[in-house]
Amino acid sequence: MFAARGIAVSFSVFVMVYCVLSLAVILSWRTIRLHSQRHAVRRVADLLFALRMGPLVTAAIITAAFTVPSFLLLEPRAIDEPLGGIPLVLGICGAVLGICGIVNAGIALREASRTVSTWTSAAQAIESFAPVPVLRISQAVPAMIAAGIVHPKVLLSGAAECLLSANELQTALNHEIAHVRRRDNLKKLLLRFVAFPGMRNLETAWLEATEMAADDAAVSNPREALDLAAALIKLSRLSRVEPLADLTAALMHSPVSVMNARVARLIAWSDQRLVSAQRFSLGYALSATIAATAVFAGTYSQLLVHVHTATEWLVR
């Protein structure tokens, strides 16, 4: 009974924290995004992803660092008190939430693996200086796409290879390599694991920001920006955007409005964009981390007592 109560209480706290923080993110992410527009788009993408994953990470930390230790250390093992209905229901909800996340991520991973296997069934390796393998595929769509998580690769259609000039092809390849370096496919898999109602708009905004961040990472001067813009325009004529595997990063897999915005940004590219963003100070981050650690170390035992009191009320 002691173990059952501990599991139910832990899941209950996790579910409550996760749901409350998720609702807070849903209500606040637009305002936060607007205030972050003065930063580089890469920072905006990182911020949106952090907001999306924040409820899960925070709920997991609170449960593992406070709820479980407080229960194990302060809950009497000899008392055989019945388990209340609230922690039982919340515990079941937490278990269902975790199972659904695992199933959702597994389905997305399986579908992506099958689709990429179909694309690469007759692929040919291309010599390049890219840090990942580049494979030529026979079909025209997808024109260029980054696939894979553990062993990433870039797939290039023969039609796109013939259509683009050497410089345009290189900048387009740099765009896909940027997705690989930023682990965007892994991030998409994590988003499938933490599916939550009302988060679709935030996830869409993150996807748009990741594409623009990859555009910025692919170019370093106005000429390269124009080459990438030309590549986007040329490849848009190959075929209309069609559904692709979820866990891939395609050069052309964006709505028309986003594509137009990307082309406009590239045409208006300026060297000032490289220095406009404020640099993040590792010193400030380290100081804040040390200060937070010191505070928690000094108050940890008291926090455990308060957490145990709260969970006692929950159990009753």
Contacts in CASP RR format, 6 or more apart in sequence:
PFRMAT RR
TARGET T0000
AUTHOR 0000-0000-0000
METHOD contacts of the structure
MODEL  1
MFAARGIAVSFSVFVMVYCVLSLAVILSWRTIRLHSQRHAVRRVADLLFA
LRMGPLVTAAIITAAFTVPSFLLLEPRAIDEPLGGIPLVLGICGAVLGIC
GIVNAGIALREASRTVSTWTSAAQAIESFAPVPVLRISQAVPAMIAAGIV
HPKVLLSGAAECLLSANELQTALNHEIAHVRRRDNLKKLLLRFVAFPGMR
NLETAWLEATEMAADDAAVSNPREALDLAAALIKLSRLSRVEPLADLTAA
LMHSPVSVMNARVARLIAWSDQRLVSAQRFSLGYALSATIAATAVFAGTY
SQLLVHVHTATEWLVR
1 80 0 8 1.000
1 83 0 8 1.000
2 75 0 8 1.000
2 77 0 8 1.000
4 83 0 8 1.000
5 71 0 8 1.000
5 75 0 8 1.000
5 81 0 8 1.000
5 83 0 8 1.000
5 87 0 8 1.000
5 315 0 8 1.000
6 68 0 8 1.000
6 71 0 8 1.000
6 75 0 8 1.000
7 91 0 8 1.000
8 83 0 8 1.000
8 87 0 8 1.000
8 88 0 8 1.000
8 90 0 8 1.000
8 91 0 8 1.000
9 67 0 8 1.000
9 71 0 8 1.000
9 87 0 8 1.000
9 311 0 8 1.000
9 314 0 8 1.000
9 315 0 8 1.000
10 63 0 8 1.000
10 67 0 8 1.000
10 68 0 8 1.000
10 71 0 8 1.000
11 87 0 8 1.000
11 90 0 8 1.000
11 91 0 8 1.000
11 92 0 8 1.000
11 93 0 8 1.000
11 94 0 8 1.000
11 95 0 8 1.000
12 86 0 8 1.000
12 87 0 8 1.000
12 90 0 8 1.000
12 91 0 8 1.000
12 94 0 8 1.000
12 311 0 8 1.000
12 314 0 8 1.000
13 59 0 8 1.000
13 62 0 8 1.000
13 63 0 8 1.000
13 67 0 8 1.000
13 311 0 8 1.000
13 314 0 8 1.000
14 59 0 8 1.000
14 60 0 8 1.000
14 62 0 8 1.000
14 63 0 8 1.000
14 67 0 8 1.000
14 94 0 8 1.000
15 59 0 8 1.000
15 90 0 8 1.000
15 91 0 8 1.000
15 93 0 8 1.000
15 94 0 8 1.000
15 97 0 8 1.000
16 90 0 8 1.000
17 55 0 8 1.000
17 58 0 8 1.000
17 59 0 8 1.000
17 62 0 8 1.000
17 63 0 8 1.000
18 55 0 8 1.000
18 56 0 8 1.000
18 58 0 8 1.000
18 59 0 8 1.000
18 97 0 8 1.000
19 55 0 8 1.000
21 54 0 8 1.000
21 55 0 8 1.000
21 58 0 8 1.000
21 59 0 8 1.000
22 55 0 8 1.000
22 196 0 8 1.000
22 199 0 8 1.000
24 55 0 8 1.000
25 51 0 8 1.000
25 52 0 8 1.000
25 54 0 8 1.000
25 55 0 8 1.000
25 199 0 8 1.000
25 202 0 8 1.000
26 198 0 8 1.000
26 199 0 8 1.000
26 202 0 8 1.000
29 48 0 8 1.000
29 51 0 8 1.000
29 202 0 8 1.000
29 205 0 8 1.000
32 47 0 8 1.000
32 51 0 8 1.000
33 44 0 8 1.000
33 47 0 8 1.000
33 48 0 8 1.000
33 205 0 8 1.000
36 43 0 8 1.000
36 44 0 8 1.000
36 47 0 8 1.000
37 44 0 8 1.000
39 47 0 8 1.000
39 277 0 8 1.000
39 278 0 8 1.000
40 213 0 8 1.000
40 216 0 8 1.000
40 273 0 8 1.000
40 276 0 8 1.000
40 277 0 8 1.000
41 209 0 8 1.000
41 212 0 8 1.000
41 213 0 8 1.000
41 216 0 8 1.000
42 213 0 8 1.000
42 216 0 8 1.000
42 217 0 8 1.000
42 277 0 8 1.000
43 277 0 8 1.000
44 209 0 8 1.000
44 213 0 8 1.000
45 206 0 8 1.000
45 209 0 8 1.000
45 210 0 8 1.000
45 212 0 8 1.000
45 213 0 8 1.000
48 202 0 8 1.000
48 205 0 8 1.000
48 206 0 8 1.000
48 209 0 8 1.000
49 187 0 8 1.000
49 206 0 8 1.000
51 202 0 8 1.000
52 191 0 8 1.000
52 194 0 8 1.000
52 199 0 8 1.000
52 202 0 8 1.000
52 203 0 8 1.000
52 206 0 8 1.000
53 190 0 8 1.000
53 194 0 8 1.000
55 194 0 8 1.000
55 196 0 8 1.000
56 194 0 8 1.000
66 303 0 8 1.000
66 304 0 8 1.000
66 307 0 8 1.000
67 307 0 8 1.000
67 311 0 8 1.000
69 304 0 8 1.000
70 304 0 8 1.000
70 305 0 8 1.000
70 307 0 8 1.000
70 308 0 8 1.000
70 311 0 8 1.000
71 308 0 8 1.000
71 311 0 8 1.000
73 304 0 8 1.000
73 308 0 8 1.000
74 304 0 8 1.000
74 305 0 8 1.000
74 308 0 8 1.000
75 308 0 8 1.000
81 315 0 8 1.000
83 315 0 8 1.000
84 315 0 8 1.000
84 316 0 8 1.000
86 314 0 8 1.000
87 314 0 8 1.000
87 315 0 8 1.000
100 195 0 8 1.000
101 192 0 8 1.000
101 193 0 8 1.000
101 194 0 8 1.000
101 195 0 8 1.000
102 193 0 8 1.000
104 192 0 8 1.000
104 193 0 8 1.000
104 195 0 8 1.000
105 189 0 8 1.000
105 190 0 8 1.000
105 192 0 8 1.000
105 193 0 8 1.000
106 192 0 8 1.000
107 192 0 8 1.000
108 188 0 8 1.000
108 189 0 8 1.000
108 192 0 8 1.000
108 246 0 8 1.000
108 247 0 8 1.000
109 189 0 8 1.000
109 247 0 8 1.000
111 245 0 8 1.000
111 246 0 8 1.000
112 147 0 8 1.000
112 148 0 8 1.000
112 245 0 8 1.000
112 246 0 8 1.000
112 247 0 8 1.000
112 248 0 8 1.000
115 244 0 8 1.000
115 245 0 8 1.000
115 248 0 8 1.000
116 147 0 8 1.000
116 148 0 8 1.000
116 155 0 8 1.000
116 245 0 8 1.000
116 248 0 8 1.000
119 137 0 8 1.000
119 139 0 8 1.000
119 142 0 8 1.000
119 147 0 8 1.000
119 155 0 8 1.000
120 135 0 8 1.000
120 137 0 8 1.000
120 153 0 8 1.000
120 155 0 8 1.000
122 137 0 8 1.000
122 138 0 8 1.000
123 135 0 8 1.000
123 136 0 8 1.000
123 137 0 8 1.000
123 138 0 8 1.000
123 155 0 8 1.000
124 135 0 8 1.000
124 136 0 8 1.000
125 133 0 8 1.000
125 134 0 8 1.000
125 135 0 8 1.000
125 136 0 8 1.000
126 134 0 8 1.000
126 135 0 8 1.000
126 136 0 8 1.000
126 156 0 8 1.000
128 134 0 8 1.000
128 173 0 8 1.000
130 154 0 8 1.000
130 173 0 8 1.000
130 177 0 8 1.000
131 177 0 8 1.000
131 180 0 8 1.000
132 146 0 8 1.000
132 152 0 8 1.000
132 153 0 8 1.000
132 154 0 8 1.000
132 177 0 8 1.000
132 180 0 8 1.000
133 153 0 8 1.000
133 154 0 8 1.000
134 153 0 8 1.000
134 154 0 8 1.000
134 155 0 8 1.000
134 156 0 8 1.000
134 173 0 8 1.000
135 153 0 8 1.000
135 154 0 8 1.000
135 155 0 8 1.000
135 156 0 8 1.000
136 156 0 8 1.000
136 157 0 8 1.000
136 158 0 8 1.000
136 161 0 8 1.000
137 155 0 8 1.000
137 156 0 8 1.000
137 157 0 8 1.000
137 158 0 8 1.000
138 157 0 8 1.000
138 158 0 8 1.000
139 157 0 8 1.000
140 157 0 8 1.000
140 158 0 8 1.000
140 159 0 8 1.000
140 160 0 8 1.000
140 238 0 8 1.000
140 239 0 8 1.000
141 157 0 8 1.000
141 238 0 8 1.000
141 239 0 8 1.000
141 242 0 8 1.000
142 155 0 8 1.000
142 157 0 8 1.000
142 244 0 8 1.000
142 248 0 8 1.000
142 250 0 8 1.000
142 251 0 8 1.000
142 252 0 8 1.000
142 253 0 8 1.000
143 156 0 8 1.000
143 157 0 8 1.000
143 159 0 8 1.000
143 160 0 8 1.000
143 235 0 8 1.000
143 238 0 8 1.000
143 239 0 8 1.000
143 250 0 8 1.000
143 251 0 8 1.000
143 252 0 8 1.000
144 154 0 8 1.000
144 155 0 8 1.000
144 156 0 8 1.000
144 157 0 8 1.000
144 160 0 8 1.000
144 172 0 8 1.000
144 173 0 8 1.000
144 175 0 8 1.000
144 176 0 8 1.000
144 235 0 8 1.000
144 250 0 8 1.000
144 251 0 8 1.000
144 252 0 8 1.000
145 154 0 8 1.000
145 155 0 8 1.000
145 176 0 8 1.000
145 244 0 8 1.000
145 248 0 8 1.000
145 249 0 8 1.000
145 250 0 8 1.000
145 251 0 8 1.000
145 253 0 8 1.000
146 152 0 8 1.000
146 153 0 8 1.000
146 154 0 8 1.000
146 155 0 8 1.000
146 176 0 8 1.000
146 177 0 8 1.000
146 179 0 8 1.000
146 180 0 8 1.000
146 184 0 8 1.000
146 185 0 8 1.000
146 248 0 8 1.000
146 249 0 8 1.000
146 250 0 8 1.000
147 153 0 8 1.000
147 154 0 8 1.000
147 155 0 8 1.000
147 185 0 8 1.000
147 245 0 8 1.000
147 247 0 8 1.000
147 248 0 8 1.000
147 249 0 8 1.000
148 185 0 8 1.000
148 247 0 8 1.000
148 248 0 8 1.000
149 183 0 8 1.000
149 185 0 8 1.000
149 186 0 8 1.000
149 189 0 8 1.000
149 247 0 8 1.000
152 180 0 8 1.000
152 185 0 8 1.000
154 173 0 8 1.000
154 176 0 8 1.000
154 177 0 8 1.000
154 180 0 8 1.000
156 173 0 8 1.000
157 238 0 8 1.000
159 238 0 8 1.000
160 169 0 8 1.000
160 172 0 8 1.000
160 235 0 8 1.000
160 238 0 8 1.000
161 169 0 8 1.000
163 234 0 8 1.000
163 235 0 8 1.000
163 238 0 8 1.000
164 172 0 8 1.000
164 231 0 8 1.000
164 234 0 8 1.000
164 235 0 8 1.000
165 227 0 8 1.000
165 230 0 8 1.000
167 223 0 8 1.000
167 224 0 8 1.000
167 227 0 8 1.000
168 227 0 8 1.000
168 228 0 8 1.000
168 230 0 8 1.000
168 231 0 8 1.000
168 234 0 8 1.000
169 231 0 8 1.000
170 227 0 8 1.000
171 218 0 8 1.000
171 219 0 8 1.000
171 224 0 8 1.000
171 227 0 8 1.000
171 228 0 8 1.000
171 231 0 8 1.000
172 218 0 8 1.000
172 228 0 8 1.000
172 231 0 8 1.000
172 235 0 8 1.000
172 251 0 8 1.000
174 217 0 8 1.000
174 218 0 8 1.000
174 219 0 8 1.000
174 228 0 8 1.000
175 214 0 8 1.000
175 215 0 8 1.000
175 217 0 8 1.000
175 218 0 8 1.000
175 228 0 8 1.000
175 251 0 8 1.000
176 214 0 8 1.000
176 249 0 8 1.000
176 251 0 8 1.000
177 218 0 8 1.000
178 213 0 8 1.000
178 214 0 8 1.000
178 217 0 8 1.000
178 218 0 8 1.000
179 185 0 8 1.000
179 210 0 8 1.000
179 214 0 8 1.000
179 249 0 8 1.000
180 249 0 8 1.000
181 217 0 8 1.000
182 210 0 8 1.000
182 213 0 8 1.000
182 214 0 8 1.000
182 217 0 8 1.000
184 210 0 8 1.000
184 214 0 8 1.000
184 249 0 8 1.000
185 247 0 8 1.000
185 248 0 8 1.000
185 249 0 8 1.000
187 210 0 8 1.000
188 246 0 8 1.000
188 247 0 8 1.000
189 247 0 8 1.000
191 203 0 8 1.000
192 246 0 8 1.000
192 247 0 8 1.000
207 254 0 8 1.000
208 254 0 8 1.000
208 258 0 8 1.000
208 261 0 8 1.000
210 249 0 8 1.000
211 254 0 8 1.000
211 258 0 8 1.000
211 262 0 8 1.000
212 261 0 8 1.000
212 262 0 8 1.000
212 265 0 8 1.000
214 249 0 8 1.000
215 228 0 8 1.000
215 262 0 8 1.000
215 265 0 8 1.000
215 266 0 8 1.000
216 273 0 8 1.000
218 224 0 8 1.000
218 228 0 8 1.000
219 225 0 8 1.000
219 227 0 8 1.000
219 228 0 8 1.000
219 266 0 8 1.000
219 269 0 8 1.000
220 274 0 8 1.000
221 271 0 8 1.000
222 269 0 8 1.000
222 270 0 8 1.000
222 271 0 8 1.000
225 266 0 8 1.000
225 267 0 8 1.000
225 269 0 8 1.000
226 266 0 8 1.000
226 267 0 8 1.000
226 269 0 8 1.000
228 266 0 8 1.000
229 262 0 8 1.000
229 263 0 8 1.000
229 266 0 8 1.000
229 267 0 8 1.000
231 251 0 8 1.000
232 251 0 8 1.000
232 252 0 8 1.000
232 259 0 8 1.000
232 262 0 8 1.000
232 263 0 8 1.000
232 266 0 8 1.000
233 263 0 8 1.000
235 251 0 8 1.000
235 252 0 8 1.000
236 252 0 8 1.000
236 259 0 8 1.000
238 252 0 8 1.000
241 252 0 8 1.000
241 253 0 8 1.000
241 254 0 8 1.000
241 255 0 8 1.000
241 256 0 8 1.000
244 250 0 8 1.000
244 253 0 8 1.000
252 259 0 8 1.000
254 262 0 8 1.000
296 303 0 8 1.000
END
